[in-house]
Amino acid sequence: MAKWHFWGEKEFSDVYENIYIRALTKDWFDIVSQVVKEVDSVKTKGKKILDIGCGEGHTTKQILDRIKGNYICDLLEPNENALASAEAFLAPENNIGELYLRSLATFNTKRKYDIIFTSHTNYYWALNQKDYDRQLKKLITFLKPNGKLLILTLPEKSNHYQIMLNQIYPTFNYAEYIINFYRRLNFKVRIKKLKMRMFVGDILNTTKAFDLKIFYRFIHNTDSFPKDSNAKTFLGKIKKYQKNNYLDFKDYLIVVSNL
Ligand SMILES: C[S@@+](CC[C@H](N)C(=O)[O-])C[C@H]1O[C@@H](n2cnc3c(N)ncnc32)[C@H](O)[C@@H]1O
């Protein structure tokens, strides 16, 4: 008789399920492929890479596992446990360099990178626009002359922003803000507009509110569960924006380089 060995490895609970189970795998790996393509297009031998806000390194590994040639990747992450997990997870198969336990705001280096990438972290960089701009400007100074800055983030018209009950993230978090910011500074900016569909069919085909409320917490970046009335309004928004049981968060890959 076969045995189920995996209870000890069950890591999904509550809000995490929204990222790892709802996201359409094909869409996400198309996004990963586009990042890999941009990394590969920088032809330096032995690329120096920096991942800003690597978390536990899942996205980092998906990218590093697929790039061509030699590289060394430094990791920056302000959460101590996440950074330790990332190191343990990545070190066996990937070439990891320095680990920086800090936020982008407090980070500085004389190193220059061929590639700097960041996946869905800009929402947490700053409390105000001035500080945010300062960090956008600083990021670019870490690049080699032929280097590329790759930022994955959501555009204004993302269903993620459209289904929120109130504005949680300031508008300078939108992809469009970053694009205009770097264009105004005369950097070359290309945008790859990608799909990131999230399944919500399970929420729509039940009258129970458990998954709805967990999804609410994810979308509103909160530890608190919503009141029933707010959950109901939220459900109305999901119904309005879903297509065939999917929302589309519409990931943008912003590629910034010197002209
Ligand atoms: C949504 S997670 C994304 C994690 C990872 N990049 C990925 O795509 O799977 C956001 C990450 O940004 C990190 N973060 C939060 N504030 C940050 C800051 N000020 N500078 C850099 N990273 C930050 C968080 O600790 C978390 O790991």
The ligand as an SDF file (V2000), in Angstrom:
LIG
                    3D

 27 29  0  0  0  0  0  0  0  0999 V2000
    4.9130   39.9000   -2.8910 C   0  0  0  0  0  0  0  0  0  0  0  0
    6.4660   39.4500   -2.1990 S   0  0  0  0  0  0  0  0  0  0  0  0
    7.3800   39.0220   -3.6700 C   0  0  0  0  0  0  0  0  0  0  0  0
    8.5130   38.0700   -3.3940 C   0  0  0  0  0  0  0  0  0  0  0  0
    9.3180   37.6260   -4.6150 C   0  0  0  0  0  0  0  0  0  0  0  0
    9.9560   38.7590   -5.2660 N   0  0  0  0  0  0  0  0  0  0  0  0
    8.4410   36.8880   -5.6020 C   0  0  0  0  0  0  0  0  0  0  0  0
    8.1540   37.4030   -6.6770 O   0  0  0  0  0  0  0  0  0  0  0  0
    8.0350   35.7580   -5.2890 O   0  0  0  0  0  0  0  0  0  0  0  0
    7.1680   41.0140   -1.7250 C   0  0  0  0  0  0  0  0  0  0  0  0
    8.5670   40.9010   -1.1420 C   0  0  0  0  0  0  0  0  0  0  0  0
    9.1080   42.2230   -1.0150 O   0  0  0  0  0  0  0  0  0  0  0  0
    9.8150   42.2630    0.2050 C   0  0  0  0  0  0  0  0  0  0  0  0
    9.9280   43.6840    0.6370 N   0  0  0  0  0  0  0  0  0  0  0  0
    9.1200   44.3560    1.4750 C   0  0  0  0  0  0  0  0  0  0  0  0
    9.5510   45.6060    1.6510 N   0  0  0  0  0  0  0  0  0  0  0  0
   10.6640   45.7460    0.8930 C   0  0  0  0  0  0  0  0  0  0  0  0
   11.5840   46.8070    0.6810 C   0  0  0  0  0  0  0  0  0  0  0  0
   11.4030   47.9830    1.2740 N   0  0  0  0  0  0  0  0  0  0  0  0
   12.6470   46.6040   -0.1380 N   0  0  0  0  0  0  0  0  0  0  0  0
   12.8170   45.4010   -0.7350 C   0  0  0  0  0  0  0  0  0  0  0  0
   11.9750   44.3530   -0.5640 N   0  0  0  0  0  0  0  0  0  0  0  0
   10.9100   44.5100    0.2390 C   0  0  0  0  0  0  0  0  0  0  0  0
    8.9710   41.4270    1.1380 C   0  0  0  0  0  0  0  0  0  0  0  0
    9.6550   41.0600    2.3200 O   0  0  0  0  0  0  0  0  0  0  0  0
    8.6110   40.2570    0.2310 C   0  0  0  0  0  0  0  0  0  0  0  0
    9.5970   39.2780    0.2530 O   0  0  0  0  0  0  0  0  0  0  0  0
  1  2  1  0
  2  3  1  0
  2 10  1  0
  3  4  1  0
  4  5  1  0
  5  6  1  0
  5  7  1  0
  7  8  2  0
  7  9  1  0
 10 11  1  0
 11 12  1  0
 11 26  1  0
 12 13  1  0
 13 14  1  0
 13 24  1  0
 14 15  1  0
 14 23  1  0
 15 16  2  0
 16 17  1  0
 17 18  1  0
 17 23  2  0
 18 19  1  0
 18 20  2  0
 20 21  1  0
 21 22  2  0
 22 23  1  0
 24 25  1  0
 24 26  1  0
 26 27  1  0
M  CHG  2   2   1   9  -1
M  END
$$$$
